[in-house]
Amino acid sequence: MKSSPSAGTSSSTPAKKSVARFLRSLQERNVSPHTIKAYSGDLTIFATYVESRSWSDIDHVIIRGFLSHLYEQGLGKASVARALAAVRSLFRWLAQEGIAKQNPAALVSTPKLPRKLPRVPTIEEMSAVLDGPIPEAAACPERDRLILELLYGCGIRNSELIGINIGDIRLGADGLLVRGKGKKERIVPFGDAVRRAYDQYVPRRQQILGSQKKATAALLLNLRGGRLTTRSVGRIVKQIAVAKGLSSDVHPHTLRHAFGTHLLEEGADLRVIQEMLGHERLATTQRYTQLSIKHVLQVYDQTHPRAK
């Protein structure tokens, strides 16, 4: 399966030509590269499935057949739901361009997915991880502590973390410039724990750069002086989590969930959390946070007139 936005451009079918144009439009709108890659794969399969049909000939029955085809290929519900979302986005664009008159994909129901909320470490568990020493096996303890403090203390994504440059740390304002999805920028506040971890890491960063005789704007470096990758961050977080007694399924996004959940439990406004997480829609923030029964009961006791 090709994942390039230009996949299929050698074919003369209307579907493949339009898919290539649609993917280029996503690039021009600075849509996340991960989204473009996923859409490219799904829509390349879709364009091949519909063959030389014109857009006016493609209805909801054909799209349902496409989803059945994906199931037959062994794809799970989550992957099929993502493919349907890609087809819906494609048809919305086709309508805007005057190529299609309607969106038949809107008539197709999304596969029902099991709602599995990730298990989020408690405040006490996170404190135990961050307050103690970094495991001796860590290749760069100062850097690894800063990674944990930024992920949990600022609630940023793994992709946002590795994109941070040294100049994005605004020490005077206790803020961090973050480049999120679609290259949208936001300022995220940080506390004393992040500042301490940063101050401890900067001299070590200089040592790494000096030994490698390199210069880079990247904040978080590997020992060769290059920018860390999301894969490396995931490995670092998992190793420390396991060494500290947390579950082996902990990954960088777990700390982002913990950030939002713990803020909510301590009384933070949901819209403030939305801003810090960089979500466009409040509904997304609600999915990223978990109202604990403790918090629900606390709010009830404090606010309901018959609870007192």
C-alpha positions in Angstrom: 0.0 0.0 0.0 1.4 3.4 -1.0 1.1 6.2 1.5 2.3 9.1 -0.6 -0.3 11.9 -1.3 0.4 11.4 -5.0 -0.4 7.7 -4.8 -2.2 6.5 -7.9 -1.6 9.5 -10.1 -0.4 7.3 -12.9 -3.9 5.9 -13.3 -6.5 7.7 -15.4 -9.5 6.8 -13.4 -11.5 9.7 -12.1 -11.4 8.3 -8.5 -7.6 8.2 -8.3 -7.1 11.6 -9.9 -9.6 13.2 -7.4 -8.0 11.4 -4.5 -4.6 12.8 -5.4 -6.0 16.3 -5.7 -7.8 15.9 -2.3 -4.6 14.8 -0.6 -2.7 17.8 -2.1 -5.4 20.1 -0.7 -4.9 18.6 2.8 -1.2 19.3 2.5 -1.9 22.9 1.5 -4.2 23.3 4.6 -1.3 22.0 6.8 -3.2 19.0 8.0 -1.2 16.6 10.2 1.2 14.4 8.2 -0.1 11.4 10.2 -3.7 12.2 9.0 -2.6 12.6 5.4 -0.7 9.3 5.5 -3.7 7.4 6.9 -6.1 9.0 4.4 -3.7 8.3 1.6 -3.6 4.6 2.4 -7.4 4.3 2.9 -8.4 6.3 -0.1 -5.9 4.5 -2.4 -7.7 1.3 -1.5 -11.1 3.0 -2.0 -10.1 4.4 -5.4 -9.0 0.9 -6.5 -12.2 -0.6 -5.2 -14.5 1.7 -7.2 -12.4 1.3 -10.3 -13.5 3.5 -13.2 -16.9 4.5 -11.8 -17.8 8.2 -11.9 -18.5 9.9 -8.6 -22.2 10.2 -9.5 -22.4 6.4 -9.8 -21.0 5.8 -6.3 -23.8 5.5 -3.7 -24.1 4.3 -0.1 -24.5 0.7 -1.2 -21.1 0.7 -2.9 -19.5 2.3 0.1 -21.0 -0.4 2.4 -19.5 -2.9 0.0 -16.2 -1.2 0.4 -16.4 -1.6 4.1 -17.3 -5.2 3.8 -14.3 -5.6 1.5 -12.1 -4.2 4.3 -13.5 -6.6 6.8 -12.8 -9.5 4.5 -9.2 -8.3 4.3 -8.9 -8.7 8.0 -9.2 -5.1 9.1 -10.7 -4.4 12.5 -13.5 -2.0 13.4 -11.2 0.9 14.3 -9.4 0.7 10.9 -12.7 0.4 9.0 -14.2 3.4 10.9 -11.1 5.4 10.0 -11.4 4.4 6.3 -15.1 5.5 6.4 -14.1 8.9 7.9 -11.6 9.3 5.1 -14.2 8.6 2.4 -16.6 11.1 4.1 -14.0 13.8 4.1 -13.2 13.0 0.4 -16.9 13.4 -0.6 -17.2 16.7 1.4 -14.3 18.0 -0.6 -15.8 16.7 -3.9 -19.0 18.6 -3.1 -17.1 21.8 -2.3 -15.3 21.5 -5.6 -18.5 20.8 -7.5 -17.4 17.3 -8.5 -20.0 15.5 -6.5 -23.5 16.6 -5.6 -24.0 14.7 -2.4 -22.1 12.7 0.2 -23.3 9.1 0.1 -20.9 8.2 2.8 -23.0 10.2 5.3 -25.7 7.5 4.9 -23.4 4.8 6.1 -23.2 4.1 9.8 -19.9 4.1 11.5 -18.9 0.8 13.0 -19.6 0.7 16.7 -16.3 0.7 18.7 -15.9 -0.5 22.2 -15.4 2.5 24.5 -12.2 1.6 26.3 -10.9 4.4 28.5 -7.1 4.0 29.1 -6.1 3.3 32.7 -4.7 6.5 34.0 -2.1 6.5 36.8 -3.3 8.1 40.0 -1.8 11.4 41.3 0.0 9.4 43.9 1.4 7.0 41.4 2.7 9.9 39.2 4.2 11.6 42.2 6.0 8.3 43.1 7.5 8.2 39.6 8.5 11.8 39.4 9.7 12.5 43.0 12.2 9.6 43.1 15.4 9.2 41.2 15.4 8.1 37.6 16.4 4.5 37.2 20.2 3.9 37.0 19.8 2.2 33.6 18.7 5.5 32.0 21.1 6.7 29.3 20.6 10.3 30.2 18.7 10.8 33.5 18.5 14.6 33.3 16.9 14.4 29.8 14.6 11.6 30.7 13.3 13.4 33.8 12.6 16.5 31.7 10.7 14.3 29.2 8.4 13.0 32.0 7.9 16.4 33.5 7.0 18.0 30.2 4.6 15.2 29.2 2.8 15.1 32.5 3.3 18.7 33.6 2.2 20.3 30.3 0.0 17.6 28.8 1.7 17.8 25.4 1.6 15.1 22.7 4.7 13.0 21.9 5.0 14.6 18.5 4.8 18.1 20.1 7.5 17.1 22.6 10.1 16.1 20.1 9.4 19.3 18.1 10.3 21.6 21.0 13.3 23.8 20.3 15.5 25.3 23.0 14.1 28.8 22.2 10.5 27.6 22.8 11.1 27.5 26.6 9.9 30.9 27.8 11.5 31.0 31.3 10.4 34.5 32.1 6.8 33.7 31.4 6.8 30.1 32.8 5.4 29.1 29.4 6.2 26.7 26.6 5.6 27.4 22.9 4.0 24.2 21.4 3.3 23.5 17.8 0.3 21.2 17.6 -1.7 19.6 14.9 -1.9 21.6 11.7 1.1 23.6 12.8 -1.1 25.5 15.2 0.8 27.2 18.0 -0.2 27.6 21.6 1.5 28.6 24.9 1.3 26.0 27.6 2.2 27.0 31.2 4.7 25.0 33.2 5.5 24.8 36.9 8.5 24.6 39.1 9.1 20.9 38.5 9.5 21.5 34.8 11.8 24.5 35.4 14.0 22.4 37.8 14.3 19.6 35.3 15.1 22.0 32.5 17.8 23.7 34.6 19.4 20.3 35.3 19.2 19.1 31.7 20.7 22.2 29.9 24.3 21.6 31.1 24.0 18.0 30.0 22.7 19.0 26.7 25.7 21.3 26.2 28.0 18.4 27.0 26.3 16.2 24.4 26.6 18.9 21.7 30.2 19.7 22.7 31.3 16.1 22.5 29.6 15.6 19.1 30.7 19.0 17.8 27.2 19.8 16.6 24.8 22.7 16.8 21.0 22.2 16.8 17.9 24.0 18.0 16.3 20.8 19.3 15.7 20.7 23.0 15.7 17.0 23.6 18.7 15.2 22.1 19.9 11.6 21.7 23.5 10.9 22.8 24.6 11.5 19.2 23.4 15.1 19.3 20.3 14.5 17.1 16.7 15.3 17.8 14.9 12.5 19.7 12.2 10.5 17.8 8.7 9.7 19.1 9.8 6.0 19.1 12.7 6.8 21.4 10.5 8.8 23.8 8.0 6.0 23.9 10.7 3.5 24.8 12.1 5.8 27.5 8.7 6.4 29.1 7.9 2.7 29.2 11.2 1.7 30.7 10.9 4.3 33.5 7.3 3.4 34.1 8.0 -0.3 34.5 11.0 0.3 36.7 8.8 2.5 38.9 6.1 -0.2 39.2 3.6 1.1 36.7 1.9 -1.0 34.1 3.9 -2.0 31.0 1.2 -0.4 28.8 2.1 3.1 29.9 3.2 5.3 27.0 3.6 9.1 26.4 -0.1 9.6 25.7 -0.9 8.0 29.0 0.8 11.0 30.7 -1.3 13.4 28.6 -4.4 11.6 29.7 -3.2 11.8 33.3 -2.5 15.6 32.9 -6.1 16.2 31.8 -7.7 13.8 34.3 -5.8 15.1 37.3 -6.5 18.7 36.5 -10.2 17.9 36.2 -10.2 16.0 39.5 -8.6 19.0 41.2 -11.3 21.3 40.0 -9.9 22.8 36.8 -12.4 24.2 34.2 -12.9 21.8 31.3 -12.4 24.7 28.8 -9.1 25.7 30.3 -8.0 22.0 30.0 -9.2 22.1 26.4 -7.0 25.1 25.7 -3.9 23.6 27.3 -4.4 20.2 25.4 -4.8 22.0 22.1 -8.2 20.5 21.3 -10.5 22.3 18.8 -13.6 20.7 20.2 -14.7 20.4 23.8 -16.1 16.9 23.1 -12.5 15.7 22.4 -11.3 17.0 25.7 -14.2 15.2 27.4 -13.0 11.9 25.9 -9.4 12.6 27.1 -10.4 13.0 30.7 -11.9 10.7 33.2 -14.3 11.9 35.8 -13.4 9.8 38.9 -16.2 8.8 41.2 -14.3 10.7 43.9 -14.6 13.9 41.9 -18.3 13.3 41.0 -19.2 12.8 44.6 -17.2 15.8 45.7 -19.0 18.1 43.2 -22.3 16.7 44.2 -21.6 17.3 47.9 -20.5 20.8 47.3 -23.2 21.9 44.9 -26.4 20.0 45.3 -28.8 21.7 47.8 -30.1 18.4 49.1 -26.6 17.0 49.7 -25.9 19.3 52.6 
